[in-house]
Amino acid sequence: MNVIGHSPTPIHRTWLWDSLTSRETEVARLVVQGMRNADIAQELHISVHTVESHLKHIYAKLDVHTRVELVRLIRDLTD
């Protein structure tokens, strides 16, 4: 992902992003938009517990530990 004026995304980070399921990707994108777990659950028609489970998997796959780290990582990957 090389956009003029931006450095390319490191390959290992892109690979990590690609390891997410489509539902995990949806949850991660909604987190970046600033949505709370309850709002994400309502938006995706799933339980809050399921959102939390997806987040645990996302954190493990992307090697992050907080929402803030997740948001920063995703913004780095999509810039």
Buried (B, 14 or more C-beta within 10 A) or exposed (E): EEEEEEEEBEEEBEEBBEEBEEBBBBBBEBBBEEBEBEBBBEBBEBEBEBBBBBBEBBBEBBEBEEBEEBBEBBEEBEE
